[in-house]
Amino acid sequence: MAVLELQDLHKRFRLGQEVIHALAGVSLSVEAGQMVAIMGASGSGKSTLLHLAGGLDLPDSGRVSVEGREINRMSDRQRTIFRRRRIGIIFQTFNLLPTLTARENVAVPLLVDGVPASRIAERVDRILELVHIAHRAGHRPQAMSGGEQQRVAIARALLNDPALILADEPTGNLDSVNAAEIWQLLRRLAREHGKTVLLVTHEAAAASHADRIHVLKDGRVVGTIEGVEPGNASLVAAEYAQLAG
C-alpha cells in the first residue's frame, strides 16, 4: 500500500517580476516500509517537495495523499493535527529545546496532544531505546554531540508512531561517522520496523542507503536509480551525474 502519493504537483514562487517553477508536475509514491530518497542540487525543488509532502505548504495544483487522505484539501487546523499525529519530520537543524533534557524533548508532541503524563514515560523510554540514545535521556542538548542530538530528534519524530517520516538533509550538520550512523538508523527503521521514510538530500552517500532514488532537476523527476547495494555512494554519484548532468 502506498503511504504517500504525490500526483502531478506544481508549485510556483514569485521573485520580483520573475515566476520560479519550483515543481513542474512531480508524481511519485512511497510504499509502507520503504526508504525513498529525493536527490538533487540546491534549487532543484527537493525541499519544496518535502514541504508539500508534509503539509507544511500547499501545491498550486496536484494532489498529496498520506494513508489515502488528501491533506492538501484539509483545513489548516485539520492539516496541523494530522501532521502532528501521522507525520514525523526530521530537519537538518535538530530543533531541540535547550532547557529540556532528551527525554523531555521527545515527550513534547504527546504533551501538546494532551496525552496524560502517566502514559508518556513508557513510550518515551521505549523510543529512546529504539534509536540507541536511552543512555543520554537525562542530558540537555548542549551536553550531547550532534549525532546524539539528531537521534533525539528522530525519537521525537517517531513518538506518535507516524505513518510517514520525512527527513530534510538530516545529516547536513554532522561529521561523516555520525552521518553514516543516522543513515543506517533510518534504513533500519524502514526495514526492521516498517517505517516509511522519504529522505531529501544532495549527498550520494546518504541516498545510497535508500531502496529507490528519484533524481530531481529544475522541478522535475528526470530519472530513478534502483538496485544499488546499500552504501555504494560511488555508483549512486555516477548514475546521478548521468541523469542530472
C-alpha positions in Angstrom: 0.0 0.0 0.0 1.3 3.5 -0.9 1.6 5.5 2.3 2.5 8.6 0.4 1.2 9.6 -3.1 2.2 12.7 -4.9 0.3 13.3 -8.2 1.2 16.0 -10.7 2.5 18.6 -8.2 3.1 22.1 -9.4 4.4 24.9 -7.2 5.4 28.4 -8.3 7.1 31.3 -6.4 7.3 34.9 -7.5 10.8 36.5 -7.2 10.3 40.2 -8.2 9.0 40.1 -11.7 10.1 36.5 -12.3 8.0 33.4 -11.6 10.0 30.4 -10.4 8.6 27.0 -11.1 9.9 25.1 -8.1 8.0 22.0 -9.1 6.6 21.2 -12.5 4.5 18.1 -12.5 6.1 15.7 -10.0 4.4 12.4 -9.3 5.7 9.6 -7.1 4.7 7.2 -4.4 6.3 5.6 -1.4 5.1 2.2 -0.1 4.9 1.1 3.5 8.3 0.1 4.9 10.3 1.7 2.1 13.0 4.3 2.3 13.0 6.5 -0.7 15.4 9.4 -1.4 14.9 12.5 -3.5 18.3 13.6 -4.7 19.0 16.9 -6.4 21.2 20.0 -6.3 20.4 23.2 -4.5 17.4 24.8 -6.2 16.2 21.6 -7.8 12.9 21.7 -5.8 13.6 18.9 -3.3 12.9 20.9 -0.1 9.7 22.3 -1.7 8.6 18.7 -2.5 9.2 17.6 1.1 7.3 20.6 2.5 4.3 19.7 0.3 4.5 16.1 1.3 4.3 17.1 4.9 1.5 19.6 4.5 3.9 22.4 5.6 3.0 24.2 2.3 0.3 23.7 -0.3 0.7 23.0 -4.1 -0.7 25.3 -6.7 -2.2 22.2 -8.3 -1.9 18.4 -7.9 -2.6 16.0 -5.0 -0.8 15.0 -1.8 -2.2 11.9 -0.1 -1.0 10.3 3.1 -2.6 7.0 4.1 -5.3 7.7 1.4 -6.2 11.1 2.9 -5.7 14.1 0.7 -4.0 16.5 3.0 -3.9 19.5 0.6 -7.7 19.6 0.9 -7.8 19.8 4.7 -8.2 23.0 6.6 -5.1 24.5 8.3 -6.3 23.1 11.6 -7.0 19.6 10.3 -3.7 19.5 8.5 -1.8 20.6 11.6 -3.4 17.9 13.7 -2.9 15.2 11.1 0.7 16.2 10.7 1.3 16.1 14.4 -0.3 12.6 14.7 0.7 10.8 11.4 3.8 12.5 10.0 7.2 12.7 11.7 9.6 15.4 10.4 13.4 15.4 10.9 15.2 18.6 10.0 18.9 19.3 9.3 18.9 21.5 12.4 17.9 19.4 15.4 15.3 21.9 16.8 15.6 20.7 20.3 14.6 22.9 23.2 17.9 23.8 25.0 16.4 23.9 28.5 14.8 20.4 28.3 16.5 17.0 28.6 16.5 14.5 25.8 13.6 12.7 27.5 11.6 15.9 27.9 12.3 17.0 24.3 11.0 13.7 22.9 7.8 13.9 25.1 6.8 17.4 23.7 4.5 16.1 20.9 2.5 14.0 23.3 2.2 16.8 25.8 0.9 19.1 23.1 -1.6 16.4 22.1 -2.9 16.3 25.6 -1.8 12.8 26.5 -1.6 12.2 30.3 1.9 12.3 31.7 1.3 8.9 33.2 1.1 7.4 29.7 4.0 9.3 28.2 7.1 8.0 30.2 6.9 4.4 29.0 6.5 5.4 25.3 9.4 7.9 25.5 11.8 5.4 27.1 10.9 2.8 24.5 11.6 5.1 21.6 14.9 6.3 23.2 15.9 2.6 23.4 14.9 2.1 19.7 17.2 4.8 18.5 20.0 3.9 20.9 20.1 7.1 22.9 18.5 6.0 26.2 21.8 6.4 28.0 21.6 10.2 27.3 17.9 10.6 28.4 18.7 12.9 31.2 21.1 15.2 29.3 20.3 18.6 27.8 21.3 19.2 24.1 24.4 21.2 24.9 25.8 18.1 26.7 25.3 15.9 23.6 27.1 15.5 20.3 25.5 16.4 17.0 24.8 12.8 16.2 23.2 12.2 19.7 21.0 15.3 19.2 19.8 14.1 15.9 18.9 10.7 17.4 16.8 12.6 20.0 15.2 14.5 17.1 14.5 11.2 15.3 13.0 9.7 18.5 10.7 12.8 18.8 9.6 12.3 15.2 8.8 8.6 15.9 6.9 9.1 19.2 3.4 9.2 17.7 4.1 6.1 15.6 3.7 8.1 12.4 2.7 6.7 9.0 5.4 8.7 7.3 8.8 10.0 8.3 10.1 13.0 6.3 13.9 13.7 6.6 15.2 17.0 5.2 19.0 16.8 4.8 19.1 15.1 8.3 22.9 14.7 8.4 23.9 18.1 6.9 25.4 19.3 10.2 27.1 16.0 11.1 30.6 14.6 10.5 30.9 11.5 8.2 30.9 9.0 11.1 27.7 10.3 12.8 26.1 10.8 9.4 26.6 7.2 8.4 25.1 6.1 11.7 22.0 8.2 11.1 21.5 6.9 7.5 21.8 3.3 8.8 19.3 4.0 11.6 16.8 5.4 9.1 17.2 2.3 6.9 16.8 0.0 9.9 13.6 1.8 10.9 12.2 1.1 7.4 13.5 -2.5 7.1 13.0 -3.8 10.6 10.2 -1.7 12.0 8.1 -1.0 8.9 8.5 2.8 8.9 8.0 4.7 5.7 10.8 7.2 5.1 11.2 10.0 2.5 14.6 11.5 2.5 15.7 14.6 0.6 19.4 15.1 0.1 22.1 16.3 -2.3 24.6 13.7 -1.0 25.2 10.4 -2.8 26.4 8.8 0.4 23.0 9.5 2.1 20.9 8.5 -0.9 22.8 5.2 -1.4 21.0 3.8 1.7 17.5 4.2 0.1 15.6 1.5 -1.7 14.9 3.9 -4.5 16.3 7.3 -5.5 14.3 9.8 -7.6 16.6 12.4 -9.2 15.1 15.9 -9.3 16.3 18.7 -11.6 14.6 22.0 -12.3 11.4 20.9 -10.5 11.0 17.6 -12.5 11.9 14.0 -11.8 14.5 13.2 -14.5 15.2 9.6 -13.6 15.2 7.0 -10.9 18.1 4.9 -9.5 17.3 1.4 -8.1 19.0 -1.8 -7.2 22.1 -0.1 -5.6 23.9 -2.0 -2.8 23.4 0.0 0.4 26.3 2.4 0.9 27.6 2.3 -2.7 27.9 6.0 -2.9 30.2 6.0 -5.9 27.7 4.2 -8.1 24.9 6.5 -7.0 27.1 9.5 -7.8 27.9 8.2 -11.2 24.3 7.4 -12.1 23.2 10.7 -10.7 25.7 12.6 -12.8 24.3 11.0 -15.9 20.7 11.8 -15.1 21.2 15.3 -13.8 24.1 16.4 -16.0 
